[in-house]
Amino acid sequence: MALKVEHEIHQRRKGRNVGVGLMLGAFVVLVLALTFTKITSGDFELPKANEISQ
């Protein structure tokens, strides 16, 4: 039993925060998956030093 009753606004904020957190987590997983896929493909090469300076 809670000592204080949670107000309706706090319940809505909590739900919104959970939604934003899940979306952020999904975005991070997507970026990691795309990075992993790009690096593990056969045609990925690191840029050479002379290509970077030009």
N, C-alpha and C positions, 0 to 999 in steps of 0.2 A: 504494500500500500504506500502510495506516494504521500509525502508530507504536505505538499502543495499541489493543487490541481493545476495541470498545465493548460494555459490559455490557448484558445483556438489559433491565434496568430503564431504562437510558437510551434504548434503542430504543423501548420502550413509551411513555415520556414524550414522546419526539419525535413519535411518531404521534398521541398525544393532543393535543399542542400544535398540530400541524398541523390536526387536526380542529376544535379550538376556534377557531383563527385563521380557518379557512374559514367557520365558522358566524357569527363576528363580521363578517366581510366580507359575507356574504350578508345579514345583518341591516342593515348600513349601506346596501347597495344597495337593499334593500326600502324603508327609510325615505326614501331619496333619490327613489326612483321614486314613492312615494305623495305626497311633497311636490311633486314636479314635476307630477304629475297633478292635484293639487288646485289648484295655482297656475295652471296653463294652462287649467283649465276656465273657462267663461264666467261663472259665477256667483260667483267669488271676489272679495271686496272687503276691503280693509283696514279694521279697526274705526276709527271716528271717535274723536276725543279725548274728547268728552263721554260716549260709551258706555263708555270704559275707566274713567273716574273714578267712575261710579255703582256 
